[in-house]
């Protein structure tokens, strides 16, 4: 079967200072996601998976990968992930989503899966605010975009709901809970690709 259905995976990873205490576990957990995405691509050969990876804090937003084929997705280490400074979550979301949106506008047969991983609420954005992000999410959810929000140390469901994201998962900032969280994330990605194959609704119940 030819690879016709494109799946764009955007991962937005918090690199602010509060992530430093769980840095090693986040790195190992994220590297499990790397293997999951590669495994999904092999299991569903009719789907062409692309990956964008953005890490952010108030000093910089790093685009480690931009719409690359899944083969170019590599594990991260301490040289690529160094938590520091504040949490401009809205700016990281707004800029990376806008960039990917330009790409998807040239395609017709596609799905987008956006994964946000953070341990704290927004505190330092300058370009985007909650209202503009909510409008963006609401609009894109009508266009085969699925948004997921994984968080710790704040009211995850309430904050995600304020920007129209209902697929949420909360974790405690300790090794055991983070490992459990990444395991659930893995199984959810597998189910997501199965839904695409079966032409099922991918917009809701990502973590169910």
N, C-alpha and C positions, 0 to 999 in steps of 0.2 A: 504494500500500500504506500502511495507517495505521501511525503510529508506536506500536507496542505494546511492543516490547522495550526496556527501559531499561538503559542502561549508565552506571554511576556511576564516574567517574574521580576518584581521590583522589591528589594529588601532595603529598608531604611533603618539603620542601626545606630542607636544612641551611643555617642562616644564622649559624653559629658563626664565631669569629675566624679559624680556619684556612682558611676558604673565601675570605678576602679577596684572597689572591694570584691567585686564578682567577676573581675576581668578574665581570669583564667578559665572559669566555668563558662562564661559567655563565648570565649574563643573555641573551647572544645565543643560546646553545643552548636555554635554556628557551623563548625566544620562537619557536624552530623547532618545539618541541613544541606550542605554542599553535596554530601554523598547521596542524600535523599533525592535532590533535584536531578542528579545524574542517573539515579536508579529509575526515577519516574520516566525520564526521557527514553531509557532503554525499554521499559515495560510498555510504553505507549508510543511505538515507532511512527504512528500516524500524526503525532503531535511534534512540532518543532519548537523546542523550548529555548527561550532567550533570557538572559539574566542581566539585571542592572543592580549594582550594589553601591549604596551610599552610606557613609558614616558621617556623623555631624557633631559639632559642639559650637560654642559661640566664637571660637577662634577661626574655624574653617569648616567647610563641607567638602569631603573628599569623595569623588566619584571613582571608586576602585574598578568598577566595570560599568560600561554603558552599552546595553543592548548587544551583548556578546553571545555567541552560541554557547550552549551549556558546557561544551568541551573545554572552554577557556576559564571555567569557574574553578578556582583553586582554594585550598584551605587558607585561613588567615593565621597570623602569629602575632607575637608582641611587637614586631616591627611595623605592622600594618594597623594595629589597634591599640591606641594609647589614650585612655579616657582622661579628660581634663576639662576645666571651664564649665560654662553654662549650657542650657538646653533650648536652642532655637528650633523647636520641633516644627512649628508652622512653616518656617522658612525652608527647612529641609524637605518637608512634604510638598509645599507649593512648587518649589523649583524642580525637584526630581519628577514629580507627577506631570508638570507642564512639559518637561523635556520628553518624557515617554509619550505623552499625548500627541505630540507632533509626529512621532513615528507611527503610532497606531492609526492616525488619520489617513495614512497611505495604504492601509489594509482593510479588508472586509471580513475575512474569516479568522477571528482571533478571540482570545480571552486574555484578561490581565489580572494577575494576582499581586496585590500590594500587601506587604507584611511590614508592620511597624513594631520595633522592639525597643522599649524604653523603660527606665525605672523611675521616671519622674515627670511631672507636668511641665508644659511649656513655660519658659521664663525669660526668653531673650530674643524673640523674633523681631525683625525690623521691617520686612517686606510684606508679610502675610499676617492675617489675624484669624481668629476662630471663625468669624462670619464668612470670610472669603474661602477658607478651607472647606467649611460645611457646604457652601454652594458648589464648589468643585466636586466634592465627593458625591453629593446628591445627583449632579448632572452625569457623572461618569458611571454611577451605579446603573444607569439606564442603558449603558453601552457595553455590557459584558465585562465591566470592571468589578472585581471583588476586593474589598478592603478588610484586612484583619489587623487587630491591635493587641499586642502582648505587652503587659505592663506589670510593674511592681512598685510598692511603696507609695501608692496613691489610689484614689477611687477610680479604678480602671474603667468600670462600666459607665459611670457617670461622665467621665472625661471623654471617652470614646463616643458616647451618645451625643455629646455636645457638638461633635463634628460628623454626625450621622453614620458612625461605624458601629454595627451591632455584633459583628463577629469578634468576640473578645476572649482573652484568656489571661488570668491573673496568676502570678507566681510569687512565692516568698523568695527574698534575695539570699538563698542558701543553695549549696551545691545539689542537695538531694531534690529540692523542688524544681530547680532549673533543669536538671536532667529529665525529670518527669514531664516538664513543660515541653522540652524539645522532642521527647518521644511522641507526645500527642500531636505536636506540629507535624512530625513526620507522617503519621498515619492520616492526618487531615489532608496533607498534600496528595497522598496516594488516592484518597477518596475523591478529591477535587478533579483529578485527571480522569478518574472513572466516570464521574458525572459528565465531563465534557464528551467522552467517548459515547456515552449513552444519551446524549442530548437532554440532560436533566438540568434543572435550575441550579446554577452555581452561586447565586447571589446571597443565599441565606444558609444558616446552619453549618458553617465551615467547621466549627469545632464540636459539633454534636456527635 
